[in-house]
């Protein structure tokens, strides 16, 4: 089966996710004492073969508590880095090391150093969707579900540098009313592409639908506007992390829900609440980086022990401290 794998323009291909593939993946995972983690935005067949599916921080914390020797992180590169930061003694593999992230890439460590130099007394709050080097320069990390709590916990007289997502930052500023908060102009290209007009059109066509909106989305402000103007019942508008979407889905029961996040999330939502009609606000909202983790890539990774992710000890120690400060505040929530 390994000799069928080829490296194409969209990643590793040549293997179908059939019963033989699944059996071989499970055999290789057992042989390596590996735990397979799959992010909610992964291909359905990758989610289904994984030992654990969820958001990146939650998965990393689960993996740290297992007795596995190897963590295979089916996600993008910064997620595998977070797993290594929290499990420095374990081997961490990502099925395709080329799987990057436009949001994490929207701020570099060098750019953050320059920004900090312009605001020397400010505290840095970084979303977990950042590189290890950025986390290492951060005072406290946050997730989309606890970003408001993290910022609210910091001294009111200290400036805040919030990075990298401008839409999540705008949500936090709106909820906290914090005026001394500077927001980096970064974004996830997939979430930014889920626009206000997309949401407005879908909401008009589905007037009784609930709305699950990820705070990273470009349509988040539009959702609040629609509710404020009475065009959508405010009780139907939910700004949620991916983990919170699953919790809300479990309470939903029936009806239609319009979902504004990467479309891979629909697989988990439909499994959680099969009686609900989940529909994407934008059916083209697919992350090409997430989809680089193919069945062929996972098989290759487990068979050959590639691609390993490592983080320098000093960087990992500093990054871990920023994550631990977040956890100490409480309600660490989900990763995205």
C-alpha positions in Angstrom: 0.0 0.0 0.0 2.9 2.4 0.8 4.2 2.0 -2.8 1.0 3.5 -4.1 1.5 6.8 -2.4 2.5 9.8 -4.7 3.3 13.4 -3.9 1.0 15.6 -5.9 0.3 19.3 -6.0 -2.3 19.1 -3.2 -0.2 16.7 -1.0 0.1 13.0 -0.7 -2.4 10.9 -2.7 -2.9 7.4 -4.2 -4.5 5.6 -1.3 -8.3 5.3 -0.6 -9.7 5.4 2.9 -11.1 1.9 2.7 -11.2 -1.0 5.3 -7.6 -2.1 4.4 -6.3 1.4 4.9 -8.0 1.7 8.2 -6.7 -1.7 9.4 -3.1 -0.8 8.4 -3.4 2.6 10.1 -4.5 1.0 13.3 -1.8 -1.7 13.1 0.9 0.9 12.6 -0.4 3.1 15.4 -0.4 0.2 17.8 3.1 -0.8 16.7 4.4 2.7 17.4 2.3 3.2 20.5 0.9 6.3 18.8 -2.2 8.3 19.6 -3.9 9.8 16.5 -5.5 13.3 17.0 -7.7 14.9 14.4 -8.8 18.5 14.4 -12.5 19.3 13.7 -11.6 20.7 10.3 -10.0 17.5 9.0 -11.4 15.3 6.2 -14.3 13.1 7.6 -12.2 9.9 7.0 -9.4 11.3 9.1 -11.7 12.3 11.9 -13.3 8.9 11.9 -9.9 7.0 12.2 -8.6 9.2 15.0 -8.5 8.3 18.6 -9.6 11.8 19.6 -11.2 14.5 17.6 -11.6 18.1 18.7 -9.9 21.5 18.8 -6.2 21.9 18.9 -5.5 22.9 22.5 -8.0 20.3 23.8 -6.4 17.6 21.8 -2.9 18.6 22.9 -4.0 18.4 26.6 -5.6 15.0 26.0 -2.4 13.7 24.4 -0.3 14.9 27.3 -2.3 12.7 29.6 -2.0 9.5 27.5 0.7 6.9 27.8 1.4 7.1 24.1 5.0 7.4 23.0 4.0 9.1 19.7 1.5 11.8 19.0 0.3 12.0 15.4 -1.4 15.3 15.0 -3.8 15.5 12.0 -4.0 19.3 11.8 -1.8 22.2 10.8 1.7 22.9 12.0 1.2 25.2 14.9 -1.2 22.6 16.4 1.6 20.0 16.3 3.9 22.5 17.9 1.4 23.0 20.8 1.3 19.2 21.3 5.1 19.2 21.5 5.1 22.1 24.0 2.8 20.3 26.3 4.4 16.9 25.8 8.1 17.6 25.3 9.0 14.0 26.1 6.9 12.5 23.4 7.6 12.2 19.6 5.2 14.4 17.7 4.5 13.8 14.0 2.3 15.7 11.5 1.3 13.7 8.4 2.4 16.6 6.1 4.8 19.2 7.5 3.7 21.6 4.7 0.3 22.0 6.3 0.6 25.6 7.5 -1.9 28.2 8.7 -2.6 31.6 7.2 -3.7 33.0 10.6 -0.6 31.8 12.4 1.6 33.1 9.6 0.0 36.6 9.8 2.3 37.6 12.7 5.9 36.5 13.1 8.1 36.6 16.2 10.1 39.5 14.6 6.9 41.5 14.0 5.7 40.9 17.6 9.1 42.1 19.0 8.8 45.3 17.0 5.2 45.8 18.2 6.2 45.2 21.8 9.0 47.8 21.4 6.5 50.4 20.4 4.4 49.6 23.5 7.0 48.6 26.2 4.5 48.5 29.1 1.8 46.5 27.3 0.8 43.0 28.0 0.6 40.6 25.0 -2.4 38.3 24.6 -2.0 35.8 21.8 -4.6 33.4 20.4 -3.4 29.8 20.5 -3.5 29.8 16.7 0.1 31.2 16.6 3.6 29.7 16.2 5.6 28.5 19.2 8.0 31.5 18.7 5.0 34.0 19.1 3.7 32.1 22.1 7.2 32.4 23.7 6.9 36.2 23.4 3.4 36.3 24.9 2.3 37.1 28.4 -0.8 35.0 28.3 -2.5 32.9 25.6 -6.2 32.6 25.0 -8.7 30.6 23.1 -11.8 31.8 21.2 -14.0 30.6 24.1 -12.0 32.3 26.9 -10.4 35.4 25.2 -12.9 37.7 26.8 -12.2 36.2 30.3 -8.4 36.4 29.8 -8.4 40.1 28.7 -10.9 41.0 31.5 -8.6 39.4 34.1 -5.7 41.7 33.2 -5.0 45.0 35.0 -7.3 47.7 33.6 -4.5 50.3 33.4 -2.2 48.1 31.3 -2.3 48.4 27.5 -3.1 45.1 25.7 -1.5 43.9 22.5 -3.9 41.3 21.0 -2.8 39.1 18.2 -3.2 37.9 15.6 -6.9 37.6 14.7 -8.6 41.0 14.1 -12.1 39.6 14.2 -11.6 37.8 17.5 -9.9 40.9 18.8 -12.9 43.1 17.8 -15.2 40.6 19.6 -13.1 40.8 22.8 -12.9 44.7 22.7 -16.7 44.8 22.1 -17.4 42.5 25.0 -14.9 44.0 27.5 -15.3 47.6 26.5 -11.6 47.9 26.8 -10.3 51.0 25.0 -6.5 50.5 25.7 -6.4 47.4 23.5 -4.4 47.3 20.3 -5.4 44.6 17.7 -3.2 43.0 15.1 -4.6 43.1 11.6 -4.3 39.3 11.0 -6.9 36.8 9.8 -7.6 33.3 8.8 -8.3 33.5 5.1 -11.0 30.9 5.3 -12.9 32.5 8.1 -12.4 36.0 6.7 -14.0 34.8 3.5 -17.3 33.9 5.3 -18.8 37.3 4.7 -21.6 39.5 5.9 -23.5 39.2 2.6 -23.2 35.4 2.8 -24.7 35.4 6.2 -27.5 37.9 5.4 -28.6 36.0 2.3 -28.7 32.6 4.2 -30.5 34.1 7.1 -33.1 35.6 4.8 -33.6 32.3 3.1 -33.8 30.4 6.5 -35.6 32.8 8.8 -36.2 30.2 11.6 -32.6 28.9 11.6 -30.2 29.3 14.5 -26.8 30.8 13.7 -23.5 29.3 14.9 -20.8 31.9 14.3 -17.1 31.5 15.0 -15.6 34.7 16.3 -12.8 34.5 13.6 -15.4 35.0 10.9 -15.7 38.1 8.8 -19.4 37.9 9.3 -19.4 38.1 13.1 -20.2 41.8 13.1 -22.9 41.3 10.6 -24.5 38.7 12.9 -24.6 41.2 15.7 -26.0 43.8 13.4 -28.8 41.5 12.2 -29.8 40.7 15.7 -29.6 44.4 16.8 -31.8 45.4 13.9 -34.3 42.7 14.7 -33.7 41.0 11.3 -32.7 37.8 13.2 -34.0 36.8 16.6 -31.1 37.6 19.0 -31.7 34.4 20.9 -30.8 32.5 17.7 -27.4 34.1 17.2 -24.5 32.2 19.0 -20.9 33.3 18.8 -19.1 30.0 19.6 -15.7 28.3 19.5 -15.7 24.9 17.7 -15.9 23.1 21.1 -18.9 25.3 22.1 -20.6 24.6 18.8 -20.6 20.9 19.7 -22.0 21.6 23.1 -24.7 23.8 21.7 -25.5 21.2 19.0 -26.1 18.6 21.8 -28.8 20.9 23.2 -30.3 21.8 19.8 -32.4 18.7 19.1 -34.0 19.7 15.8 -34.4 22.5 13.3 -31.9 24.2 11.0 -28.6 25.7 11.9 -26.5 27.9 9.7 -22.8 27.3 10.6 -20.1 30.0 10.0 -16.8 28.2 10.2 -14.6 25.8 8.2 -16.9 23.2 6.6 -15.0 20.3 8.2 -16.8 21.1 11.4 -20.1 20.0 9.8 -19.1 16.3 10.1 -18.8 16.5 13.9 -21.9 18.6 14.3 -24.0 16.1 12.2 -22.7 13.2 14.3 -23.4 15.0 17.5 -27.0 16.0 16.6 -28.2 13.9 13.6 -31.7 15.4 14.0 -30.5 18.9 13.2 -30.1 20.2 9.6 -26.6 21.9 9.7 -25.9 24.0 6.7 -22.7 26.0 5.9 -23.0 29.8 5.6 -20.4 29.5 2.9 -19.9 26.0 1.4 -16.6 27.0 -0.1 -15.1 27.7 3.3 -12.6 24.8 3.1 -9.0 25.1 4.4 -6.6 23.7 1.8 -3.9 23.3 4.5 -6.2 21.2 6.7 -7.1 19.0 3.7 -3.4 18.3 3.1 -3.7 15.6 5.8 -5.0 12.9 3.5 -5.3 9.2 4.0 -2.1 8.7 2.1 -0.3 11.3 4.2 -1.4 9.6 7.5 -0.3 6.2 6.3 3.1 7.5 5.1 3.6 9.3 8.4 2.9 6.2 10.5 4.8 3.8 8.3 8.0 5.9 8.0 7.9 8.0 11.2 7.8 11.3 9.3 7.3 14.4 9.5 8.6 15.0 13.1 7.8 18.4 14.8 10.3 19.7 17.3 10.5 23.0 19.3 13.7 24.4 20.8 13.7 23.9 24.6 14.0 27.6 25.5 11.1 28.5 23.1 9.0 25.6 24.4 9.5 26.6 28.0 8.5 30.2 27.4 5.5 29.2 25.2 4.4 26.7 27.9 4.4 29.4 30.5 2.1 31.6 28.4 -0.3 28.6 28.1 -0.1 27.8 31.8 -0.9 31.4 32.7 -4.1 31.1 30.6 -5.1 27.9 32.4 -4.4 29.5 35.8 -7.0 32.2 35.0 -9.6 29.4 34.6 -12.0 28.2 31.9 -9.3 27.2 29.4 -12.0 26.2 27.1 -11.4 24.9 23.6 -8.5 25.7 21.3 -10.4 27.5 18.6 
